[in-house]
Amino acid sequence: MNLCEKIKTDRVVCDEIFYVEDEETIPVGEIRVPGGDLSGTVTVTVVNCDPVIDMENNELSALVTFMVQKELEINTEEEILPLEFGFRFERELTYRKCTPAELMEIDPELLENLKCDIISVAGTDEVELTPSTTDPDTGLLNKDASISEDLNIRIKIKLVQEKQLFLSTCPANQQSSIDVTPVSPVTNAKSK
């Protein structure tokens, strides 16, 4: 006898790895920075991802919003200057091998109720400190230091569609019910 189970699963419609680059120069702020070594950590988080279907241009994309949080330290000869800042940026990432026209040929329902599934996020961030300049009149440092960054993100995004399916738990030819036959216990009698 076959039993059927109703399960809910994600059908993968598109799957790709994208590379995102963000180059910026960020002012340090209201402090004077004579120079020093820059170190710290950068955290990249995907805060939003929406599928975009463009039938006119035959493109399928993911509109991704990233949140970048930087916790840095400038180690000068005299002190350690902590810096913390964050920013958001958005990119529309277009799938190269997955188009609406191809999906429509397979099954028009493949374009319905799509959602992003973020599989992985990784990257590198190269930062460079530009120290404060010196005011020619006073000889004091200005408050114009900045940090240049070259952030490179690698992100894998699947476009998926939730489906409910009926499955047989196990086909009849792959299972069998076996009756259990009780066996009388064997007694060990000593003969005289």
N, C-alpha and C positions, 0 to 999 in steps of 0.2 A: 504494500500500500504506500503510495506517495503522499507526502504531506507538502503543502505549499506554505511558504512564508512570504509575507509582504515586507520588503525592506526599503529603506530610503538610502540612496547613495548619490554621490556626485559623478556626473558624466563629464569627462574632460573634453572640452571643445577645442581649445587652443592651449599650447604650452610652449613657452619660450624664455630664454635668458636675455635680459637687456642690460646695457651698460649706459650709465648716466654720469655726466660730468657737470660739475658746478665750480666755476672759478669766481672768486670774489675777493675784494680788498675791504677789510673791516677795520674801522677806526677803533683804537684801544679805549679811548674815552678821556676822562678828566684826570689822567695821571701822566707824569713825566717818566719816560722809559729811556734810560741811558744806553740800553743794549743788554744783551745777556742770552742765556740759553732758553729755548722754548720747549716745553714738554706738556703732556697731558693726555686726555682721552676725548674721543668724539663718539657720540652715540647717534645712530641714524635709525629713525622709526618711521614706518609707514602708518600714517594716521588716517588715510582714506584712499580708496581705490574704486573707481567706477568704470565699467565697460562702456565703450563708445562704439556704436555701429554707424558707419558712414556709407550708406548705400550709393550715394552719388559718386564718391571717389573709390568705391569698393575697398574700404579699409576697415579693419577691426583693431581697436586700440584699447589701452587701459590708461585712464587719467589718474595719475598717482600723486598724492600729496605727501611729501617727506617732511619730517621734523628733525632738524639737526641741532643737537645740544653739545656744546663744547665746554669742557672744563680744563683750562690751561693754566700753566704757571710760567712766569718769566723769572728765571733765576739770575739776578744781577750779582755783582760782587758784594753789594751791601745788604740786599734783602731779596725775599721771594714775593713776587707780585702775583696774587691769584686773579684769574680772569674767568668769568663764566658768562656765556651768552648763548642764545638759541635763535633759530630762524626757521621759517617754513619756505619751501619752494615746491612748485608743481611742474610735472612733465607729462606730456601725452606720449605714450610709448606704443608704437604701431607694430603689430605682428607682421612679419615678412612672409610667412608661409601659411597664413590662415586668412582667407578673405570671405566676405559675406556671400559673394556669388558662388564660390565653391561649396559653402555650407548649405546654401539654398538648393543646390543640385542634389546634395545628399539627403537632406531633410529640412524643410523650412522651419520646423520646430527648434532646430539647433540654435536659432538666434533669439529664442524667447527665454526670459528670466535668467540671463547670464549674471554671474557674480565673479569677483576676483578671489583667487586663492593664492596668497603669498606663500611661496615655498621656502625661500631663503633670501636673506639680505646680507651682503658683505661689502667690504670696500677698503680703500686706502685714502689717507688725507695727508697731503704734503703742505706744511705751513712754513711761512717765512716771516720773521719779525723785521719790520722797518723801524728802527729806534727814532726817538724824538730828535728833531733838528735843534740847533742852537740859535737863539735869537742874537743877531749880530750886534745889536745895541746894548743889551743887558748881559749877554754871555750866559744867560739861563736857558735851560731846556724848555722848548715849547711843548704843548700838549697835543702833538700831532702824530704820535706813533700809530702804526697800523700793522695788521696781520694780513698777509696774502695767503689764500688757500687754494689748493687744487684738489677738490674732493671727487673721487671716482667711486661710484657705487655699482655693484653687480647685484641684480635682482631677478629672481625667477618667479614668473607669474603664470598661473594657469587660469584660463577662463573656464568656469565650470557651470553646470546646470544640474540642479537638484532633480532627481528622478525617483519615482516609487515603482518598484518592480515586484513581480511575483516570481519566486524561485521555488523549485522543488528542493526539499532539504537533502534528499539523496535518491537517485533513481533506483527503481526496484531491482534491476540486475546487479547493483553494487552493494546490496545489503540483504541480510537474511535474518529471520527470527528463528532461533533454535530453542526447542523445548528443553527444559532441564529435567533430567531423570534422577531422582534420588537413589542412592546406592546404600544398601544395608551395610552397617558397620561390620567389619570382619573381627571376629573374636579369636583370640589366640589361646586355644585350650591345650593344656599339657596332657600328653598321653602317658599312662602308667604302664 
